[in-house]
Structure formats: C-alpha cells, structure tokens
Amino acid sequence: MKKILLVDDQEDILEILQIYIEGHFKDVVTVTALGGHEAVEIIEEDDIDSIICDYRMPDGDGKVVYDFNMANSHLPFAWHSATFDEDSKKLITSNNSDGHYYILPKPVGEDELIKTIQKMIETSRDENVTYRRIRSSILRKFHPLNFDIWISVSGKMMLINKEGDELGLDRIESYETKGVEFFFMRPENYESLITHLIEKLEGKIKRCGTLEDVYFVASEIVDSFNQYLMEKGISADQIKLVDACATRCLRELNKHESIKKIMSGVIDQTNYISSHSLLSLHLANLILTDRDLLKEFATICVLHDLVIKNERLAKIQDFESVDFAALGNREKEVVKNHGAMLVEQAVDLNIPDWGRRIIIHHHKEFSFFKSYEEKVFAISHTIAHFICTESIDSARKWLIGLPELTEDEETQEIVKKLLDIFN
C-alpha cells in the first residue's frame, strides 16, 4: 500500500485530490496536511512514499516541505500550484530536467493527476530498491563504516564514503552540523547493520536477564539519581524495591500486544522518557507507604508518556510555553492528547480510575488534581521533569512555591517528605 501526502491550506482542494486518487488507485491511501510545518511533521513520523504540495500557505509554505524533502527524505515530489511560475524562482533550483519535481496545474484535471501519480509511484519504487535510509543517530553506533554511503543534496544522491574508506564519528558529526539527518546505503549493507544491531541488543538482554530490565538499564539519569538518594539516606533495598517493582510492571505490560508494540520504541535507549518514568516512580516511593499502591504507580509512570516516543515533545510540560507555541498543529495535538491516545489503546489493562485520570490529564495544573494518588503523581511527575531537564534545585524551588501548601494538609505532607530528601 502506497501512501501519498497531500499538502494544501484549502480543505476542499484536498478533498478533490483524495477523491481522484483513492477512487482510481486501490493500493494508494492519502494523508493530508493544511500547511508546510504540519507536512514536515508527518514526513518525519509517517511512512510516506510521495508528496503533492501547494506553494502559498500561511502555516509554512511549500518551500519548507520541498527543502526538507530534498535534504532528508528524497521522496517523489509534485507541485500543485496556480502560481508556480513565479514561486519557482524562490526555490534552490527550478530546473525540472533532472527530475527534482513534477508540476501540476491548479486546478488539475483527473487524467493528468493520475498519470503524474503513476510516474511518482514508479519513481518511489525504483528509489526504494536502490537505497536504504538510516538516521544519523543510529549510524553513530556503527562507526567507523567502510562501505558506500550517500547523502541527499538538492534531490540528488551524493556519495560521501567509498567502499574501503572509513567514515568515522567526526565526519558523521560534521554532516549533522550541516543539517544532514539521514544517510543512505545499499540494501545489503543496511541489512548487515540491522542484523548487527539486533545481535547487540540480544546480547544486552541476556546480560540483563529480561527485556524489561533493558528498559531501565539504559537510563544514566536514574543511575545518578539512585546514587544521590543513597547519599541522602535512602537505603539500597528501597531502590531495589522500586527497580523490581518497575520490572514486574513491564513484564506484565509486555503480555499486552498493543502496549508491547508501543514500548518497543523506547526500550534500550538512554532518553528522557524512560528516565522520567522511573524517576517519577522513585519519587512516589519516597511518599507512599502502601506497596500495592506503588505497583499501580509503576504502571501509570511507565504508560503516561509512552506513545510520544519523541524526547523533544515529551519534555514540553507547559501548554503556555514558547516551546509549545512553536510546535505545528500535529505536534500540538500529540502533546495535548497523548494520554487519551494511550488509554484508548490500553482498554484491556486493569488500571484504576484515578490512574486513567492521571494518564489523560497529567499535564494539568497541580490544583486540578483532587485525590491523594493524583497529587502524589502530579508532584512526582513535575519533580522528575525538573531533575531530568534542569536541576534538583529547580525541583526544590517549585515544591516550595506550590500555593496549595498554605491550605492543603495532604499537599503539605507530600512536600515535607520530599523536602526532607532534597534539603
């Protein structure tokens, strides 16, 4: 099944294109974006095969999409614009002889649209056979590399490393600083790298004992925080209890196929999401005395950000912040609704009502939460965020500044337990 991204700020135009395309091609589905920034997000997150794009749009013009595609994805691209003769002067190149893009008049007739899409599908199929794409962050794990490697420059594949030469970390980083996010290689070399990566992961799993253990072995932040807790008088047994509790929780979650698939995106990574999850659970353990309640907290902590899979988005806690305002519409929707999305996928999990409420609303202001369990999580969640992104001192200042401290005895009790550790 091929997937075509349609980009236009007019919904009626998108509907017409969808009707033409999906009515003619039985093996093609369409995805739509109302602006350039949203389109880039979709290209990054979805498995797109080709793009049809307008030029003049208020939320990121077509050049945003074109430049990103030429620098990263190298997908077949068609302009659908009534003003393209004038707008093409703003592009890096307007020479169509080398196949950088196709041009469709606006409005386009059905026959011309179908013929162009057939060409784009064939181009996509040919290119998929020739090259395999891999992120620079993954390529770093295998340096030095001694086979042919390309990057995409203005729609053309540029060979940057010949077979027998070595591509080291310094050169990979130099391309990253120039904005290169993806590298390309032959299918056989790609398969070799993936096989090696799987073998490496299997070895780590065997050393750790279980797949669930790997999830938390990866977190350097948690390791350093564990040491900090022991220096503050928290016993090693308490820390082991939390780790064991989290491991049991993950083992149970792995039995649910829908959750197992989501977790696979963050296992074996040192990242904000895994670190934040376990830190939240550690902090909850410092407050709670009920071990059964701690087990339920383990599930909530692991699940709350799991569907995001993107550190940059997971770190955004404030919907009024500059970082949130800079997001495109699609990313804003993910940040706002990832909790509800997770609950929808976890319908077969035995989660208490307060736990579901936490997962859906954990980005709300602290005053939103009423039950004791919700308050414990809200504080643990926010403190873990400060520790991961700033410092324990920032966490302490946030705690002391809670307005509820003057009137809410439960909040006072929770905060006192944590301040005894942080001071």
C-alpha positions as CSV (number, residue, x, y, z in Angstrom):
1,M,0.0,0.0,0.0
2,K,1.5,3.3,-1.1
3,K,0.9,6.5,0.9
4,I,0.8,9.9,-0.7
5,L,1.0,13.1,1.4
6,L,-1.3,16.0,0.1
7,V,-0.5,19.5,1.3
8,D,-2.8,22.4,0.8
9,D,-4.4,25.1,3.1
10,Q,-7.7,24.7,1.3
11,E,-9.7,21.6,2.6
12,D,-11.9,21.5,-0.5
13,I,-8.8,21.1,-2.7
14,L,-7.6,18.3,-0.5
15,E,-11.0,16.5,-0.7
16,I,-11.0,16.7,-4.5
17,L,-7.4,15.3,-4.7
18,Q,-8.4,12.5,-2.3
19,I,-11.5,11.6,-4.4
20,Y,-9.5,11.4,-7.6
21,I,-6.6,9.4,-6.1
22,E,-8.3,7.0,-3.9
23,G,-11.1,6.4,-6.4
24,H,-8.5,5.4,-9.1
25,F,-5.8,3.6,-7.2
26,K,-6.9,0.7,-5.0
27,D,-3.4,0.3,-3.4
28,V,-2.9,4.0,-2.5
29,V,-4.0,5.9,0.6
30,T,-3.7,9.6,1.2
31,V,-2.6,11.7,4.2
32,T,-3.4,15.4,4.4
33,A,-1.7,18.4,5.9
34,L,-3.0,22.0,5.9
35,G,0.4,23.6,5.9
36,G,4.1,23.1,5.4
37,H,5.1,22.7,9.1
38,E,2.4,20.1,9.6
39,A,3.6,18.3,6.5
40,V,7.2,18.1,7.7
41,E,6.0,16.6,11.0
42,I,4.1,13.9,9.0
43,I,7.1,13.1,6.8
44,E,9.2,12.7,9.9
45,E,6.7,10.4,11.7
46,D,4.9,8.5,8.9
47,D,6.0,6.2,6.1
48,I,5.2,8.5,3.2
49,D,6.0,7.4,-0.4
50,S,5.4,10.7,-2.4
51,I,4.2,14.2,-1.9
52,I,1.8,16.6,-3.7
53,C,2.1,20.1,-2.4
54,D,0.8,23.6,-2.8
55,Y,3.2,26.5,-2.6
56,R,1.5,29.5,-1.0
57,M,0.2,28.5,2.5
58,P,0.1,30.6,5.7
59,D,1.3,27.8,8.1
60,G,4.6,27.1,6.4
61,D,4.8,27.5,2.6
62,G,5.6,24.7,0.1
63,K,9.3,25.6,0.1
64,V,9.5,24.4,3.7
65,V,8.3,21.0,2.6
66,Y,10.4,20.9,-0.6
67,D,13.6,21.8,1.2
68,F,13.1,19.3,4.0
69,N,12.3,16.6,1.5
70,M,15.3,17.3,-0.6
71,A,17.6,17.4,2.4
72,N,16.3,14.4,4.1
73,S,13.7,12.1,2.6
74,H,14.2,12.3,-1.2
75,L,10.6,11.4,-2.0
76,P,9.0,12.0,-5.4
77,F,7.5,15.5,-5.2
78,A,4.8,17.3,-7.3
79,W,3.9,20.9,-7.1
80,H,0.1,21.7,-7.3
81,S,0.0,25.4,-7.6
82,A,-1.6,28.1,-9.7
83,T,1.3,30.5,-9.1
84,F,4.3,28.1,-9.6
85,D,5.9,30.0,-12.5
86,E,6.5,32.9,-10.1
87,D,7.1,30.9,-6.9
88,S,9.7,28.6,-8.5
89,K,12.1,31.5,-8.6
90,K,12.4,31.1,-4.8
91,L,13.5,27.5,-4.9
92,I,17.1,26.4,-4.9
93,T,16.6,25.2,-8.5
94,S,13.8,25.5,-10.9
95,N,15.3,23.1,-13.4
96,N,12.9,20.1,-13.8
97,S,15.0,18.2,-16.3
98,D,16.8,16.2,-13.6
99,G,13.6,15.0,-12.0
100,H,13.6,17.2,-8.9
101,Y,9.8,17.6,-9.1
102,Y,6.7,17.3,-11.2
103,I,4.4,20.3,-11.9
104,L,0.6,20.1,-11.8
105,P,-1.6,23.0,-12.8
106,K,-4.2,24.1,-10.3
107,P,-6.9,23.0,-10.6
108,V,-5.6,19.8,-12.1
109,G,-7.5,17.5,-14.4
110,E,-8.1,13.9,-13.3
111,D,-6.2,12.4,-16.2
112,E,-3.1,14.5,-15.7
113,L,-3.1,13.9,-12.0
114,I,-3.4,10.1,-12.4
115,K,-0.6,10.0,-15.0
116,T,1.7,12.0,-12.7
117,I,1.0,9.8,-9.7
118,Q,1.8,6.7,-11.7
119,K,5.2,8.2,-12.6
120,M,5.7,9.1,-8.9
121,I,4.8,5.6,-7.7
122,E,7.3,4.1,-10.2
123,T,10.0,6.6,-9.1
124,S,9.3,5.8,-5.4
125,R,9.5,2.0,-6.2
126,D,12.8,2.4,-8.0
127,E,14.4,4.5,-5.4
128,N,13.3,2.2,-2.6
129,V,15.1,-0.6,-4.3
130,T,18.3,1.4,-4.8
131,Y,18.9,2.8,-1.3
132,R,18.0,2.3,2.3
133,R,17.7,5.3,4.6
134,I,19.0,5.4,8.2
135,R,19.1,8.2,10.8
136,S,22.4,9.7,11.7
137,S,21.7,8.9,15.4
138,I,21.6,5.2,14.6
139,L,24.6,5.4,12.2
140,R,26.7,6.7,15.0
141,K,26.5,3.4,16.8
142,F,28.4,1.6,14.0
143,H,31.3,4.0,13.2
144,P,33.8,3.6,11.6
145,L,32.0,2.4,8.4
146,N,33.8,1.1,5.4
147,F,31.2,0.8,2.6
148,D,29.5,3.2,0.2
149,I,27.4,5.8,1.9
150,W,25.3,8.7,0.3
151,I,23.5,11.8,1.5
152,S,20.8,13.6,-0.4
153,V,21.7,17.1,-1.6
154,S,19.1,19.1,-3.5
155,G,17.3,15.9,-4.6
156,K,20.5,14.1,-5.8
157,M,22.4,11.4,-4.1
158,M,26.0,12.4,-3.3
159,L,28.5,9.6,-2.5
160,I,30.4,10.7,0.7
161,N,32.2,7.5,1.5
162,K,33.6,4.9,-0.9
163,E,33.8,1.2,-0.1
164,G,37.2,0.5,1.7
165,D,37.4,4.1,3.1
166,E,36.4,4.8,6.7
167,L,33.5,7.1,7.7
168,G,34.3,8.0,11.3
169,L,32.3,9.7,14.0
170,D,33.9,13.1,13.3
171,R,32.7,13.1,9.7
172,I,29.2,11.9,10.7
173,E,29.0,14.8,13.2
174,S,30.3,17.3,10.6
175,Y,27.4,16.4,8.3
176,E,25.0,16.6,11.2
177,T,26.0,20.2,11.9
178,K,25.2,20.9,8.3
179,G,21.6,19.6,8.9
180,V,22.0,16.1,7.5
181,E,19.6,13.8,9.4
182,F,19.6,10.8,7.1
183,F,22.3,8.8,5.3
184,F,21.7,6.3,2.5
185,M,23.3,2.9,1.8
186,R,22.9,-0.2,-0.3
187,P,20.2,-2.7,0.9
188,E,22.8,-5.4,1.7
189,N,24.8,-3.0,3.9
190,Y,21.7,-1.9,5.6
191,E,20.6,-5.4,6.4
192,S,24.1,-6.1,7.8
193,L,23.8,-3.2,10.1
194,I,20.4,-4.1,11.3
195,T,21.5,-7.7,11.9
196,H,24.4,-6.4,14.0
197,L,22.1,-4.1,16.0
198,I,19.7,-7.0,16.8
199,E,22.6,-9.2,17.9
200,K,23.9,-6.4,20.1
201,L,20.5,-5.9,21.7
202,E,20.1,-9.7,22.2
203,G,23.5,-9.7,24.0
204,K,22.4,-6.9,26.3
205,I,19.2,-8.6,27.1
206,K,21.0,-11.8,28.0
207,R,23.3,-9.9,30.3
208,C,20.4,-8.0,31.9
209,G,18.2,-11.1,32.3
210,T,15.0,-9.8,30.8
211,L,13.8,-7.5,28.1
212,E,12.1,-5.4,30.8
213,D,15.4,-4.9,32.6
214,V,17.0,-3.4,29.5
215,Y,14.4,-0.6,29.5
216,F,15.8,0.8,32.8
217,V,19.4,-0.3,32.5
218,A,19.6,2.3,29.7
219,S,18.9,5.3,32.0
220,E,22.1,7.1,33.1
221,I,20.0,9.8,34.8
222,V,18.3,7.2,37.0
223,D,21.7,5.7,37.9
224,S,23.0,9.1,39.1
225,F,19.7,9.8,40.9
226,N,19.9,6.4,42.7
227,Q,23.4,7.4,43.9
228,Y,22.1,10.7,45.1
229,L,19.2,9.1,47.0
230,M,21.7,6.8,48.8
231,E,23.8,9.7,49.8
232,K,20.7,11.3,51.3
233,G,20.0,8.2,53.4
234,I,17.6,6.2,51.1
235,S,18.5,2.6,51.5
236,A,19.7,0.4,48.7
237,D,16.9,-2.0,49.5
238,Q,14.3,0.7,48.8
239,I,15.9,1.5,45.5
240,K,16.0,-2.2,44.6
241,L,12.3,-2.4,45.5
242,V,11.4,0.3,43.0
243,D,13.5,-1.2,40.3
244,A,12.0,-4.7,40.9
245,C,8.5,-3.2,41.0
246,A,9.1,-1.5,37.7
247,T,10.5,-4.7,36.1
248,R,7.4,-6.7,37.2
249,C,5.2,-4.0,35.8
250,L,6.9,-4.0,32.5
251,R,6.8,-7.8,32.3
252,E,3.0,-7.6,32.8
253,L,2.7,-4.9,30.2
254,N,4.7,-6.9,27.7
255,K,1.9,-9.5,27.7
256,H,-0.4,-7.0,26.0
257,E,0.5,-6.9,22.3
258,S,-0.7,-3.3,21.8
259,I,1.4,-2.0,24.7
260,K,4.4,-4.2,23.8
261,K,4.5,-2.5,20.4
262,I,4.5,0.9,21.9
263,M,7.2,0.1,24.4
264,S,9.5,-1.2,21.7
265,G,10.1,2.4,20.6
266,V,11.8,3.4,23.9
267,I,13.4,0.1,25.1
268,D,17.2,0.2,25.0
269,Q,17.5,3.9,24.9
270,T,19.0,6.4,27.3
271,N,16.4,9.0,27.0
272,Y,14.1,11.5,28.7
273,I,11.0,9.3,28.5
274,S,12.5,6.2,30.3
275,S,14.4,8.3,32.8
276,H,11.4,10.4,33.6
277,S,9.2,7.3,34.1
278,L,11.5,5.7,36.6
279,L,12.3,8.9,38.4
280,S,8.6,9.6,38.9
281,L,8.3,6.1,40.4
282,H,11.3,6.6,42.7
283,L,9.8,9.9,44.0
284,A,6.4,8.3,44.5
285,N,8.1,5.6,46.6
286,L,9.5,8.2,48.9
287,I,6.0,9.4,49.6
288,L,3.9,6.2,49.6
289,T,3.8,3.6,52.3
290,D,1.5,1.2,50.6
291,R,3.4,-1.4,48.4
292,D,0.4,-2.4,46.4
293,L,-0.3,1.2,45.6
294,L,3.4,1.5,44.4
295,K,2.8,-1.4,42.0
296,E,-0.1,0.5,40.5
297,F,2.0,3.7,40.3
298,A,4.6,1.7,38.3
299,T,2.1,1.0,35.6
300,I,1.0,4.7,35.5
301,C,4.5,6.0,35.4
302,V,5.6,3.8,32.6
303,L,2.5,4.4,30.5
304,H,1.9,8.2,30.9
305,D,4.3,9.4,28.1
306,L,4.8,6.1,26.2
307,V,3.0,7.0,23.0
308,I,5.1,10.1,22.4
309,K,8.4,8.4,21.5
310,N,9.9,11.8,21.0
311,E,12.1,13.4,23.6
312,R,11.6,16.9,22.3
313,L,7.8,16.6,22.6
314,A,7.9,14.7,25.9
315,K,9.9,17.5,27.6
316,I,7.1,20.0,27.0
317,Q,5.1,20.3,30.2
318,D,3.6,23.8,29.8
319,F,1.0,24.4,27.1
320,E,1.5,28.1,27.6
321,S,5.3,27.9,26.9
322,V,7.2,29.3,23.9
323,D,8.3,25.7,23.1
324,F,4.7,24.6,22.8
325,A,3.7,27.6,20.8
326,A,6.5,26.8,18.3
327,L,5.0,23.4,17.5
328,G,3.0,22.6,14.4
329,N,-0.7,21.6,14.7
330,R,0.0,17.9,14.5
331,E,2.7,18.0,17.2
332,K,0.5,20.1,19.5
333,E,-2.3,17.5,19.2
334,V,0.1,14.7,20.1
335,V,1.4,16.6,23.2
336,K,-2.1,17.6,24.3
337,N,-3.8,14.2,23.7
338,H,-1.1,11.5,24.1
339,G,-2.6,10.4,27.4
340,A,-6.0,9.9,26.0
341,M,-4.5,8.1,23.0
342,L,-2.7,5.7,25.3
343,V,-5.8,5.0,27.4
344,E,-7.7,4.2,24.2
345,Q,-5.0,1.6,23.3
346,A,-4.9,0.2,26.8
347,V,-8.6,-0.7,27.3
348,D,-7.7,-4.3,28.3
349,L,-5.4,-3.1,31.1
350,N,-6.5,-3.2,34.7
351,I,-5.9,0.5,35.5
352,P,-7.7,2.1,38.4
353,D,-10.0,5.1,37.6
354,W,-7.5,7.5,39.3
355,G,-4.8,6.1,37.2
356,R,-6.7,6.6,33.9
357,R,-7.4,10.2,35.1
358,I,-3.7,10.8,35.7
359,I,-2.6,9.4,32.3
360,I,-5.1,11.6,30.5
361,H,-4.7,14.8,32.5
362,H,-1.1,14.6,33.8
363,H,-0.1,17.9,32.2
364,K,-2.9,19.9,34.0
365,E,-2.0,22.4,36.8
366,F,-1.5,20.8,40.2
367,S,-4.7,22.4,41.5
368,F,-6.7,20.2,39.0
369,F,-6.0,17.0,41.0
370,K,-8.1,16.2,44.0
371,S,-7.4,12.6,45.2
372,Y,-4.3,11.8,47.2
373,E,-3.0,9.4,44.5
374,E,-3.3,12.1,41.8
375,K,-1.5,14.7,44.0
376,V,1.4,12.2,44.6
377,F,1.8,11.6,40.9
378,A,1.4,15.2,39.9
379,I,4.2,16.2,42.3
380,S,6.4,13.2,41.4
381,H,5.9,13.8,37.7
382,T,6.8,17.5,37.8
383,I,9.8,17.0,40.1
384,A,11.1,14.2,37.8
385,H,10.8,16.6,34.9
386,F,12.8,19.3,36.7
387,I,15.6,16.8,37.6
388,C,15.8,15.5,34.1
389,T,15.9,18.9,32.4
390,E,17.3,21.3,34.9
391,S,18.4,20.5,38.4
392,I,17.2,19.3,41.8
393,D,17.4,22.9,43.0
394,S,14.8,23.9,40.4
395,A,12.7,21.0,41.7
396,R,13.0,22.3,45.3
397,K,12.0,25.8,44.3
398,W,8.9,24.5,42.5
399,L,7.9,22.5,45.6
400,I,8.3,25.4,48.0
401,G,6.3,27.6,45.7
402,L,3.2,25.5,45.5
403,P,0.2,27.7,46.5
404,E,-1.6,24.6,48.0
405,L,1.0,24.4,50.8
406,T,-0.9,27.1,52.7
407,E,-4.2,25.3,52.8
408,D,-4.0,21.6,51.9
409,E,-2.7,19.2,54.5
410,E,-2.2,16.4,52.1
411,T,0.0,18.5,49.9
412,Q,1.9,19.7,52.9
413,E,2.6,16.1,53.9
414,I,3.7,15.1,50.4
415,V,6.0,18.1,50.0
416,K,7.6,17.7,53.5
417,K,8.6,14.1,52.7
418,L,10.4,15.2,49.5
419,L,12.0,18.3,51.0
420,D,13.5,16.2,53.8
421,I,15.4,14.4,51.0
422,F,16.2,17.4,48.8
423,N,17.4,19.7,51.6
